Amino acid sequence: MTNTAKVVAITGASSGIGEAAARRLAADGHRLFLGARRTDRLEELTAELTAAGGTADFQRLDVTDADDVRAFVSAVRERHGRVDVMVNNAGVMPLSPLEALRTEEWDRMIDVNVRGVLHGIAAALPVMRAQGSGHFVNIASVGAYEVSPTAAVYCATKFAVRAISEGLRQESDGTVRVTLVSPGVTESELADSISDPAAREAMKAYRAVALPASAIAEAIAYAASQPAQIDVNEVVVRPAASAR
């Protein structure tokens, strides 16, 4: 472990941006604790990172369950003695027109995308306050800045993550750093959750130009690597060829 290595907890670490962030941060020598519902993937990823000389552990995590998130953060602290960086990455994106009235999908987005972030903050903030430092990296979207058809509820959740992140930053008085990372269209499994046929077709066209998840991992690693007196507040990462 180098002098700059940190203890990093990542939610939604079994695929996409979470997995890419785990690989990038492990390569930087950070000690990782990974959470997601799909433990088979976490086990495989953890074994791979460890075999490559990294330090990684995992625990099953459902971010919609506040008790589960508290147990996850407690496990990180028990294993490593502290929590330096909390990457609130877990998210879902079942897009559909509002008139489709897919209310269960709306609830799921609110539970994962908003409550999941709040649960992460509620679990880790007291730990960071007690140790005198810490860093939240909350993953939003370009949907935190604009709204498009079929994405009203999804964008609302990401606007919320942006607002929560800014509020936390203003309240932190320098003790806890807060970074909002907002990806443009990125290669991930998010689109797999779209059940509305028209929205699925629209997303195929939208994803014709997409970033690799590793590009977002680079942004996370950059923010996490800054000296304690520097707080990278917002990073928006879009494909160069994308108009949105």
MOZIBEL-V436608 format. One record per residue. N is the residue number from 1. RES is the residue in one small letter. PSI is psi in whole degrees, 0 to 359 (999 if undefined). NEAR is the number of other ideal C-beta (glycine too) atoms within 8 Angstrom. Layout:
n:N res:RES psi:PSI near:NEAR
n:N res:RES psi:PSI near:NEAR
//
This chain:
n:1 res:m psi:129 near:5
n:2 res:t psi:171 near:5
n:3 res:n psi:337 near:3
n:4 res:t psi:0 near:6
n:5 res:a psi:145 near:9
n:6 res:k psi:164 near:10
n:7 res:v psi:118 near:13
n:8 res:v psi:125 near:14
n:9 res:a psi:135 near:16
n:10 res:i psi:125 near:15
n:11 res:t psi:156 near:17
n:12 res:g psi:41 near:14
n:13 res:a psi:5 near:15
n:14 res:s psi:350 near:12
n:15 res:s psi:175 near:10
n:16 res:g psi:225 near:12
n:17 res:i psi:320 near:15
n:18 res:g psi:315 near:17
n:19 res:e psi:315 near:13
n:20 res:a psi:320 near:13
n:21 res:a psi:320 near:16
n:22 res:a psi:315 near:15
n:23 res:r psi:316 near:12
n:24 res:r psi:316 near:13
n:25 res:l psi:327 near:15
n:26 res:a psi:321 near:14
n:27 res:a psi:334 near:7
n:28 res:d psi:358 near:9
n:29 res:g psi:8 near:9
n:30 res:h psi:154 near:13
n:31 res:r psi:121 near:11
n:32 res:l psi:147 near:15
n:33 res:f psi:116 near:17
n:34 res:l psi:140 near:17
n:35 res:g psi:142 near:16
n:36 res:a psi:173 near:17
n:37 res:r psi:331 near:7
n:38 res:r psi:89 near:8
n:39 res:t psi:335 near:9
n:40 res:d psi:319 near:6
n:41 res:r psi:322 near:11
n:42 res:l psi:318 near:15
n:43 res:e psi:317 near:9
n:44 res:e psi:315 near:8
n:45 res:l psi:316 near:16
n:46 res:t psi:317 near:12
n:47 res:a psi:320 near:8
n:48 res:e psi:315 near:8
n:49 res:l psi:319 near:14
n:50 res:t psi:319 near:10
n:51 res:a psi:332 near:6
n:52 res:a psi:4 near:7
n:53 res:g psi:4 near:4
n:54 res:g psi:175 near:10
n:55 res:t psi:116 near:10
n:56 res:a psi:140 near:14
n:57 res:d psi:167 near:10
n:58 res:f psi:161 near:14
n:59 res:q psi:140 near:10
n:60 res:r psi:139 near:9
n:61 res:l psi:129 near:12
n:62 res:d psi:108 near:7
n:63 res:v psi:346 near:17
n:64 res:t psi:350 near:8
n:65 res:d psi:108 near:8
n:66 res:a psi:320 near:9
n:67 res:d psi:322 near:6
n:68 res:d psi:319 near:10
n:69 res:v psi:320 near:16
n:70 res:r psi:318 near:11
n:71 res:a psi:323 near:9
n:72 res:f psi:310 near:15
n:73 res:v psi:322 near:15
n:74 res:s psi:322 near:9
n:75 res:a psi:322 near:11
n:76 res:v psi:313 near:12
n:77 res:r psi:321 near:11
n:78 res:e psi:322 near:6
n:79 res:r psi:319 near:8
n:80 res:h psi:352 near:10
n:81 res:g psi:353 near:5
n:82 res:r psi:171 near:8
n:83 res:v psi:108 near:15
n:84 res:d psi:320 near:9
n:85 res:v psi:130 near:14
n:86 res:m psi:112 near:15
n:87 res:v psi:104 near:13
n:88 res:n psi:92 near:15
n:89 res:n psi:335 near:13
n:90 res:a psi:135 near:12
n:91 res:g psi:159 near:10
n:92 res:v psi:158 near:9
n:93 res:m psi:60 near:10
n:94 res:p psi:84 near:13
n:95 res:l psi:149 near:11
n:96 res:s psi:155 near:12
n:97 res:p psi:148 near:9
n:98 res:l psi:325 near:7
n:99 res:e psi:346 near:4
n:100 res:a psi:343 near:7
n:101 res:l psi:44 near:5
n:102 res:r psi:70 near:10
n:103 res:t psi:328 near:6
n:104 res:e psi:324 near:6
n:105 res:e psi:323 near:11
n:106 res:w psi:312 near:9
n:107 res:d psi:319 near:8
n:108 res:r psi:317 near:10
n:109 res:m psi:317 near:15
n:110 res:i psi:318 near:11
n:111 res:d psi:314 near:10
n:112 res:v psi:309 near:13
n:113 res:n psi:328 near:15
n:114 res:v psi:301 near:13
n:115 res:r psi:325 near:12
n:116 res:g psi:318 near:16
n:117 res:v psi:316 near:13
n:118 res:l psi:320 near:9
n:119 res:h psi:321 near:14
n:120 res:g psi:318 near:15
n:121 res:i psi:314 near:13
n:122 res:a psi:326 near:10
n:123 res:a psi:319 near:14
n:124 res:a psi:334 near:14
n:125 res:l psi:315 near:12
n:126 res:p psi:325 near:7
n:127 res:v psi:314 near:13
n:128 res:m psi:320 near:14
n:129 res:r psi:316 near:10
n:130 res:a psi:324 near:6
n:131 res:q psi:351 near:9
n:132 res:g psi:7 near:5
n:133 res:s psi:163 near:9
n:134 res:g psi:171 near:16
n:135 res:h psi:123 near:15
n:136 res:f psi:130 near:17
n:137 res:v psi:108 near:14
n:138 res:n psi:127 near:13
n:139 res:i psi:118 near:14
n:140 res:a psi:239 near:12
n:141 res:s psi:163 near:10
n:142 res:v psi:343 near:11
n:143 res:g psi:354 near:13
n:144 res:a psi:355 near:12
n:145 res:y psi:346 near:7
n:146 res:e psi:159 near:7
n:147 res:v psi:140 near:6
n:148 res:s psi:159 near:8
n:149 res:p psi:143 near:6
n:150 res:t psi:351 near:11
n:151 res:a psi:17 near:10
n:152 res:a psi:311 near:9
n:153 res:v psi:318 near:11
n:154 res:y psi:312 near:14
n:155 res:c psi:323 near:14
n:156 res:a psi:320 near:8
n:157 res:t psi:325 near:12
n:158 res:k psi:327 near:14
n:159 res:f psi:320 near:10
n:160 res:a psi:317 near:10
n:161 res:v psi:320 near:17
n:162 res:r psi:314 near:13
n:163 res:a psi:317 near:8
n:164 res:i psi:318 near:13
n:165 res:s psi:317 near:14
n:166 res:e psi:320 near:11
n:167 res:g psi:317 near:8
n:168 res:l psi:319 near:13
n:169 res:r psi:314 near:11
n:170 res:q psi:331 near:6
n:171 res:e psi:354 near:6
n:172 res:s psi:343 near:10
n:173 res:d psi:37 near:4
n:174 res:g psi:349 near:4
n:175 res:t psi:317 near:9
n:176 res:v psi:127 near:12
n:177 res:r psi:153 near:11
n:178 res:v psi:126 near:14
n:179 res:t psi:131 near:17
n:180 res:l psi:119 near:14
n:181 res:v psi:122 near:15
n:182 res:s psi:100 near:16
n:183 res:p psi:145 near:14
n:184 res:g psi:199 near:12
n:185 res:v psi:126 near:12
n:186 res:t psi:143 near:13
n:187 res:e psi:119 near:8
n:188 res:s psi:182 near:9
n:189 res:e psi:6 near:7
n:190 res:l psi:318 near:9
n:191 res:a psi:342 near:10
n:192 res:d psi:341 near:5
n:193 res:s psi:0 near:9
n:194 res:i psi:114 near:12
n:195 res:s psi:341 near:8
n:196 res:d psi:122 near:13
n:197 res:p psi:314 near:5
n:198 res:a psi:319 near:8
n:199 res:a psi:324 near:12
n:200 res:r psi:317 near:11
n:201 res:e psi:318 near:8
n:202 res:a psi:322 near:11
n:203 res:m psi:328 near:11
n:204 res:k psi:316 near:8
n:205 res:a psi:319 near:7
n:206 res:y psi:325 near:7
n:207 res:r psi:11 near:10
n:208 res:a psi:328 near:6
n:209 res:v psi:112 near:7
n:210 res:a psi:149 near:9
n:211 res:l psi:148 near:13
n:212 res:p psi:150 near:8
n:213 res:a psi:333 near:13
n:214 res:s psi:333 near:9
n:215 res:a psi:323 near:11
n:216 res:i psi:325 near:16
n:217 res:a psi:324 near:14
n:218 res:e psi:320 near:9
n:219 res:a psi:319 near:11
n:220 res:i psi:314 near:16
n:221 res:a psi:321 near:12
n:222 res:y psi:311 near:10
n:223 res:a psi:319 near:13
n:224 res:a psi:338 near:14
n:225 res:s psi:353 near:7
n:226 res:q psi:150 near:8
n:227 res:p psi:159 near:4
n:228 res:a psi:332 near:5
n:229 res:q psi:359 near:3
n:230 res:i psi:127 near:6
n:231 res:d psi:108 near:9
n:232 res:v psi:108 near:10
n:233 res:n psi:313 near:8
n:234 res:e psi:135 near:8
n:235 res:v psi:121 near:11
n:236 res:v psi:125 near:8
n:237 res:v psi:117 near:11
n:238 res:r psi:155 near:11
n:239 res:p psi:139 near:9
n:240 res:a psi:330 near:4
n:241 res:a psi:3 near:4
n:242 res:s psi:135 near:9
n:243 res:a psi:344 near:2
n:244 res:r psi:999 near:8
//
